[in-house]
C-alpha cells in the first residue's frame, strides 16, 4: 500500500502601499490573501500589530472566504503597518510556519510632510528679509552723517529682484512718542537665500533742538519705501525692521578759550587758569600744557610756579563721547599771551 504525503499548507498575502492625503494621518489599502491546503478549513485569519499586537483584521471579509478573499478599506497609519496570515496557529507569510508577515507603507502625498500628527503642506520657498543696526550711535548738529546697517535674506529663496531699504528717524529715544522723519530709502539686492548685504543711507544733517533731550533714534526697515510699503513677496513681512537705535546728537563744538586770573605773579603765588567751552556732549575733560605744566587736568586749573620768567599755557577739551571740542592758547587777565612770574621780593630792615 502506498501512503501519500499530506499536502503542505501555504499562503499568500498582499496589500499595495498607499498615500496619505493633505491634513490626514492615514490612508487605506485592500488586502488579498489565499491559503492553499488549509489545515483548518475556514480557520484562516489576517492579523496586525496595529493598534496592538494580535489585532484581528479578518474575518469579516469583503469578498471570498476566510481562507481566500479580500478586505478593503484597511487603515494604514503613517508610516507602515505589518500584517500576518494565520491558519492553525501557523504564520504562513512569507513562509510557514513562522512567517514575519508583510509590511504596507503609508507616505505623505507630494507637497506635504509629516509633522508628527498629520501630513501638512510643505512651506513655499520664499525670501525673508530682516535688518540689523543701524550705526553710528552718535552725531553732531550741522555735521552730515551717513547711517549703515545689515540686511539679510534668511529665507529659503532669492528675492529675485532689487528692493528699497528705509532708514527712519524718530525725534525721541527708542522710537517712543516720535515725530517720524524719512532719512532715505536706498536700493539693494537682489539677495540670494542666506545672503547678507551692507546698506547705507543718504547723508543726513541734524538740526539744533531737533532731538528730545539731545537723543533721537534710527531704525532700518528692509524692503520698505518711505511709505512703509515693500515689493518682495516674503514668508514673513512683519520682521523687516530693526530695533530702534538711540543716537546721541551733540551740539556743534563752540569756541574754546582760557584765561588766568592774574596779569602777573610771583614765585609760589597760585595762578588760576579757567577754560570755557560749549557744544558736544558734556561733561568735558580738560588737558593743560605749558611752561612747567604737562598733562594738567580739571577746570579751573591752579598752578603755583617755582621759577621766574614768562609762562605760557594752552588747553584742549574733549566731551563725554571723547569727541574733540577744541583747543586754545591761553591769555592772561590783561590779554597778554604769556604770564610774567617774578622772584619774590625781599625786604631789608633799616
C-alpha positions as CSV (number, residue, x, y, z in Angstrom):
1,X,0.0,0.0,0.0
2,X,1.3,3.4,-1.0
3,X,0.9,6.2,1.6
4,X,0.7,9.7,0.1
5,X,2.3,12.6,1.9
6,X,-0.1,15.1,3.5
7,X,-0.5,18.2,1.3
8,X,1.6,21.1,2.5
9,X,-0.3,24.2,3.7
10,X,1.0,27.5,2.3
11,X,-0.4,31.0,1.8
12,X,-0.1,34.4,0.1
13,X,-0.9,37.9,1.4
14,X,-0.6,41.2,-0.3
15,X,-1.7,44.8,0.0
16,X,-0.5,47.8,-2.0
17,X,1.2,50.8,-0.3
18,X,-0.9,53.9,0.0
19,X,-0.6,57.7,0.0
20,X,-1.8,59.9,2.9
21,X,-3.8,63.0,1.7
22,X,-3.2,66.6,2.8
23,X,-4.1,67.1,6.5
24,X,-4.7,63.4,7.0
25,X,-2.9,60.9,9.3
26,X,-3.6,57.6,7.5
27,X,-4.7,56.0,4.2
28,X,-6.3,52.7,3.3
29,X,-5.4,49.6,1.3
30,X,-7.1,46.4,0.1
31,X,-5.7,43.1,1.4
32,X,-5.8,40.0,-0.7
33,X,-5.0,36.5,0.7
34,X,-5.2,32.8,-0.2
35,X,-4.4,29.7,1.8
36,X,-3.6,26.5,-0.1
37,X,-4.4,23.2,1.7
38,X,-5.6,24.9,4.9
39,X,-5.1,22.6,7.9
40,X,-8.2,24.1,9.4
41,X,-10.7,24.8,6.6
42,X,-12.3,28.2,7.2
43,X,-10.0,28.9,10.0
44,X,-7.6,31.4,8.4
45,X,-7.1,34.9,9.9
46,X,-5.3,38.1,8.9
47,X,-3.9,39.9,12.0
48,X,-1.9,43.0,12.6
49,X,0.5,44.5,15.1
50,X,-1.5,47.8,15.0
51,X,-3.1,49.3,17.0
52,X,-1.9,46.4,19.3
53,X,-0.3,43.0,18.9
54,X,-2.7,40.3,17.6
55,X,-5.3,42.7,16.3
56,X,-7.7,40.6,14.1
57,X,-8.3,42.2,10.7
58,X,-10.2,39.2,9.1
59,X,-12.8,37.9,9.4
60,X,-15.0,39.6,8.5
61,X,-14.0,39.8,4.8
62,X,-15.2,42.0,2.0
63,X,-15.2,39.2,-0.7
64,X,-14.4,35.5,-0.6
65,X,-13.9,33.3,2.4
66,X,-11.7,33.3,5.5
67,X,-9.2,31.1,3.5
68,X,-9.3,33.1,0.3
69,X,-10.6,36.6,-0.2
70,X,-10.2,40.3,0.1
71,X,-10.8,43.1,2.6
72,X,-11.0,46.7,1.6
73,X,-10.6,50.0,3.4
74,X,-7.9,48.7,5.8
75,X,-6.3,51.6,7.6
76,X,-2.6,52.2,7.3
77,X,-1.2,54.8,9.7
78,X,1.9,56.8,8.9
79,X,4.4,55.2,8.1
80,X,3.6,51.5,7.9
81,X,1.5,48.6,9.3
82,X,2.5,44.9,9.4
83,X,0.0,42.1,8.6
84,X,0.2,38.3,9.2
85,X,-1.8,35.4,7.7
86,X,-2.5,32.5,10.1
87,X,-4.1,29.1,10.0
88,X,-3.9,26.5,12.7
89,X,-1.7,28.9,14.7
90,X,0.9,29.0,12.0
91,X,2.1,32.2,10.3
92,X,2.1,31.4,6.6
93,X,3.6,34.6,5.0
94,X,6.2,34.8,3.6
95,X,6.9,31.1,4.6
96,X,5.2,28.7,7.0
97,X,5.1,28.2,9.9
98,X,6.7,31.3,11.4
99,X,6.5,34.0,8.7
100,X,7.2,37.6,9.6
101,X,4.3,39.0,7.7
102,X,4.1,41.8,5.1
103,X,4.6,45.5,5.6
104,X,2.3,48.0,3.9
105,X,3.7,51.6,3.9
106,X,1.9,54.9,4.1
107,X,3.7,58.0,2.9
108,X,2.6,61.7,2.7
109,X,1.4,62.9,-0.7
110,X,3.6,65.1,-2.8
111,X,3.9,68.7,-1.4
112,X,3.3,67.6,2.2
113,X,5.4,66.3,5.1
114,X,4.6,64.5,8.3
115,X,4.6,67.0,11.2
116,X,4.2,64.4,14.0
117,X,0.4,64.5,13.7
118,X,-0.6,64.6,10.1
119,X,0.6,65.3,6.6
120,X,0.9,69.1,6.5
121,X,1.5,71.3,3.4
122,X,5.2,72.0,2.8
123,X,6.1,75.6,3.2
124,X,6.6,77.5,-0.1
125,X,10.2,78.6,-0.6
126,X,10.3,82.4,-0.2
127,X,12.7,85.0,0.8
128,X,12.6,86.6,4.3
129,X,14.4,89.9,4.8
130,X,15.5,91.1,8.2
131,X,17.5,94.2,9.2
132,X,20.1,94.9,11.9
133,X,21.7,98.1,13.1
134,X,21.9,100.9,12.1
135,X,25.0,102.8,13.2
136,X,26.6,105.1,14.2
137,X,25.0,105.9,17.6
138,X,26.3,109.5,17.8
139,X,26.1,112.6,15.6
140,X,26.8,116.3,15.7
141,X,24.4,119.1,14.9
142,X,25.1,120.7,11.4
143,X,27.5,117.9,10.5
144,X,26.4,115.4,7.8
145,X,26.2,111.8,8.9
146,X,25.6,108.6,6.9
147,X,23.9,105.6,8.6
148,X,24.6,102.0,7.7
149,X,23.1,98.6,8.6
150,X,22.9,95.0,7.6
151,X,20.0,93.4,5.6
152,X,20.0,89.6,5.5
153,X,17.8,87.3,3.4
154,X,17.2,84.5,6.0
155,X,14.6,82.8,3.8
156,X,14.8,79.8,1.5
157,X,14.7,81.6,-1.8
158,X,16.2,84.6,-3.6
159,X,14.5,87.9,-3.6
160,X,14.7,87.7,-7.4
161,X,15.0,91.5,-7.8
162,X,16.3,94.6,-6.0
163,X,14.4,96.3,-3.3
164,X,14.4,99.5,-1.2
165,X,15.6,99.8,2.4
166,X,14.2,102.6,4.5
167,X,16.2,104.5,7.2
168,X,13.6,106.0,9.5
169,X,14.2,108.7,12.2
170,X,12.3,109.4,15.4
171,X,12.9,112.6,17.4
172,X,12.7,110.6,20.7
173,X,14.8,107.8,22.2
174,X,13.6,104.2,21.4
175,X,11.1,105.4,18.8
176,X,8.8,106.5,21.6
177,X,6.2,109.2,21.1
178,X,8.0,110.0,17.9
179,X,7.8,112.5,15.2
180,X,8.9,110.2,12.3
181,X,11.2,111.5,9.6
182,X,12.3,109.8,6.5
183,X,16.1,109.8,6.2
184,X,16.2,107.9,2.9
185,X,15.2,104.8,1.0
186,X,18.1,103.2,-0.8
187,X,18.2,100.2,-3.2
188,X,19.9,96.9,-2.6
189,X,19.8,93.3,-3.9
190,X,18.8,91.0,-5.4
191,X,19.8,88.8,-2.4
192,X,20.2,85.0,-2.6
193,X,18.9,82.9,0.3
194,X,21.1,83.2,3.3
195,X,22.9,86.2,2.0
196,X,23.6,89.5,3.9
197,X,24.2,92.9,2.4
198,X,25.6,96.1,3.9
199,X,23.3,99.1,3.1
200,X,23.8,102.8,3.7
201,X,21.5,105.8,3.9
202,X,21.9,109.1,2.1
203,X,23.7,111.8,4.0
204,X,21.6,113.4,6.8
205,X,22.2,116.5,8.9
206,X,20.6,117.0,12.4
207,X,19.4,120.5,13.3
208,X,19.8,122.1,16.7
209,X,17.0,121.2,19.1
210,X,15.6,118.5,16.7
211,X,16.0,115.6,19.2
212,X,14.3,115.3,22.5
213,X,16.9,115.6,25.3
214,X,19.5,115.6,22.6
215,X,18.6,111.9,21.7
216,X,17.0,110.8,18.5
217,X,16.6,107.1,17.4
218,X,17.0,105.5,14.0
219,X,15.9,102.1,12.6
220,X,16.4,100.3,9.3
221,X,13.5,98.6,7.5
222,X,14.3,96.1,4.8
223,X,12.1,96.0,1.7
224,X,10.3,99.3,2.6
225,X,10.0,102.6,0.8
226,X,9.2,105.9,2.6
227,X,5.6,104.9,2.8
228,X,6.4,101.6,4.5
229,X,5.5,99.5,1.5
230,X,7.6,96.7,0.0
231,X,7.8,94.9,-3.3
232,X,9.2,91.4,-2.3
233,X,6.8,88.5,-1.6
234,X,8.2,87.2,1.7
235,X,7.4,84.4,4.1
236,X,7.2,87.0,6.9
237,X,6.6,90.7,6.3
238,X,6.4,91.6,10.0
239,X,10.2,91.2,10.8
240,X,11.6,93.7,8.2
241,X,12.5,96.4,10.7
242,X,15.4,96.5,13.1
243,X,15.2,97.7,16.7
244,X,15.4,101.4,17.3
245,X,19.0,102.5,17.9
246,X,19.4,105.7,20.0
247,X,21.6,108.4,18.6
248,X,23.2,110.9,20.9
249,X,23.1,114.2,18.9
250,X,25.6,116.8,20.3
251,X,25.6,120.5,19.6
252,X,28.3,121.7,17.2
253,X,31.5,122.5,19.1
254,X,31.7,126.1,20.1
255,X,34.8,128.2,20.5
256,X,37.0,127.4,23.5
257,X,39.2,129.8,25.4
258,X,41.2,130.0,28.6
259,X,42.4,132.9,30.8
260,X,44.4,133.4,34.0
261,X,43.0,135.4,37.0
262,X,46.2,137.4,37.2
263,X,48.2,139.6,34.9
264,X,51.5,138.7,36.7
265,X,52.5,136.6,39.6
266,X,55.4,135.9,41.9
267,X,57.1,132.6,42.6
268,X,54.9,130.5,44.8
269,X,51.8,132.5,44.2
270,X,48.8,130.5,42.9
271,X,47.6,131.3,39.4
272,X,44.1,130.1,38.4
273,X,43.6,129.2,34.7
274,X,39.9,128.9,33.7
275,X,38.6,127.4,30.4
276,X,35.3,128.0,28.7
277,X,33.8,125.5,26.1
278,X,30.5,124.7,24.5
279,X,29.0,122.2,22.1
280,X,29.4,118.4,22.0
281,X,28.1,116.3,24.8
282,X,29.0,117.5,28.3
283,X,30.6,116.9,30.8
284,X,34.0,117.9,29.4
285,X,37.5,116.7,30.1
286,X,40.4,119.3,30.1
287,X,44.1,118.9,29.4
288,X,46.5,121.7,30.3
289,X,50.0,122.0,28.9
290,X,52.6,124.9,29.0
291,X,55.6,126.2,30.7
292,X,56.4,124.0,33.7
293,X,53.0,122.2,33.1
294,X,52.3,118.9,31.4
295,X,49.0,117.0,31.3
296,X,47.2,119.0,33.9
297,X,43.5,118.2,34.4
298,X,40.4,119.8,35.7
299,X,38.8,123.2,35.3
300,X,39.8,125.6,36.7
301,X,43.5,124.6,36.9
302,X,45.6,126.1,39.6
303,X,49.3,126.4,39.3
304,X,52.0,127.9,41.7
305,X,55.2,128.5,39.7
306,X,58.5,127.7,41.3
307,X,60.7,129.6,38.8
308,X,60.5,133.1,37.4
309,X,60.1,134.0,33.8
310,X,57.4,134.3,31.1
311,X,54.9,131.4,31.4
312,X,52.7,130.2,28.5
313,X,49.7,127.9,28.9
314,X,47.4,126.0,26.4
315,X,44.4,123.9,26.9
316,X,42.4,121.2,24.9
317,X,38.9,119.9,25.6
318,X,37.0,116.6,24.8
319,X,33.4,115.8,25.6
320,X,31.9,112.7,27.3
321,X,31.9,110.8,24.0
322,X,35.7,111.5,23.6
323,X,34.9,113.8,20.7
324,X,37.3,116.8,20.5
325,X,35.7,120.1,21.3
326,X,38.7,122.3,20.6
327,X,41.9,123.8,21.9
328,X,43.3,127.2,22.7
329,X,46.4,129.2,23.7
330,X,45.6,130.9,27.0
331,X,45.9,134.6,27.7
332,X,46.4,136.5,31.0
333,X,43.9,138.7,32.7
334,X,45.4,141.6,30.8
335,X,45.2,139.8,27.5
336,X,48.9,139.0,27.1
337,X,50.0,135.7,25.6
338,X,52.4,134.9,28.5
339,X,52.3,135.4,32.2
340,X,55.3,137.1,33.8
341,X,56.4,135.4,37.1
342,X,58.7,137.4,39.2
343,X,61.0,136.5,42.0
344,X,59.5,137.0,45.4
345,X,60.7,140.5,46.6
346,X,62.9,140.6,49.7
347,X,62.8,143.4,52.3
348,X,65.7,144.7,54.3
349,X,65.1,146.2,57.7
350,X,66.5,149.7,58.1
